[in-house]
């Protein structure tokens, strides 16, 4: 830990860091009059993260642990129904508190469960993966997938607080750390060139003393979200790399012959493809494009696309939540550190981007 990190003021709640987090939570529990506490975890976080968290919790309230199977394929309404039933059986009421301890699947689904149970109970998010710390922790997006279509069902609703503690990163394999890194790289590309340039030094991939980089990422996302909580305008900037990235992720998720991709692995490909599109719309120059492409390809393994994969991926774009009036809308970069939203892109340019990625 390098220096004490000041809590960030988000939209009607605070994001606390490291030891500040548990202090803030314990103070909140003393002041709020909750009836009981439910902690939602997946199998991994139950085993690896709950033992780090529970001993520091100061409360006399009854605590119930609700566990579900890990993975994006369980982020669906069926899992929600099971959890709503358990909450009901265990005496959940309007004054219950739900604590979501886990990665993005846990915080997205747990936030949605809390926002809809009894028309909404308080919840607190404790992200335990790098991806959820820098992405799912800020912005109040909750929700689940509809089949293989990501985040189609959900509401925007903010937690009481978010606690980010880098000790949980010790439980993560390297590929999960790299998955989270993709969102941090995105934050630099869309908002802060100096921040992006910090990642050009590959020693950063040792992930040692990562706290200040995580902090800056949360700060960037928060600055964007506060301006536009419901994604009518500038918040669309956060979709850079995600229009194609989500379609690729969905396609690989539903296709038995494909290895399921981590979110960040798909988004890294999406950022390369959408940088190519930015280049050919004269928004960035070749030097910038090759810096982005080479940096991302040096961190992430190449994904193999067969010719027959591309058409179904393009079809999945039609279901993208960012579409308006049937048009696919891209957020493209305009130089490193700036963004241009609501960009229409013709299919031929997308196909060329895939060809370039494969070359």
Secondary structure, 3 states (H helix, E strand, C coil): CCCCCCCEECCCCEEEECHHHHHHHHHHHHHCCCCCEEEEEEHHHHHHCHHHHHHHCCCCCCEEEEEECCCHHHCCHHHHHHHHHHHHHCCCCCCCEEEEEECHHHHHHHHHHHHHHHHCCEEEEEECCHHHHHHHCCCCEEEEEECCEEEEEEEECCCCEEEECHHHHHHCCHHHHHHHHHHHHHHHHHHCHHHHHHCCCHHHHHCCCCHHHHHHHHHHHHHHHHHCCCCCCHHHHHHCCHHHHHHHHHHHHHCCCCCCCCHHHHHHHHHHHHHHHHHHCCCCCHHHHHHHHHHHHHHCCCCCCCHHHHHHHHHHHHHCCCCECCECEEEEECCCCCEEEEEECCHHHHHHHHHHHHC
